[in-house]
Amino acid sequence: MTKETRLRRIQHLAHEIMDEMNRGNETRQLETLHLAIDNLSRAIGDLADPHGHFSLDYIEGKVGNAHYLLFENKKR
């Protein structure tokens, strides 16, 4: 998979997370929200390195974890 394809996938997951959070019609467990926000914050922190050093694997993992937390918990 190319870097561009991976970045588009990350972007898609982030947009789904944003849409889900803005829907706001469900009460979410506070712990789940904290974990999702932590994962997203770490991904953004890695991307914000002023020297441009970041791990696409790390960012992909953190955004993927946040997405999983919000959407898998919704199925329960």
Beta strands, then each sheet from edge to edge (+ up, - down):
end
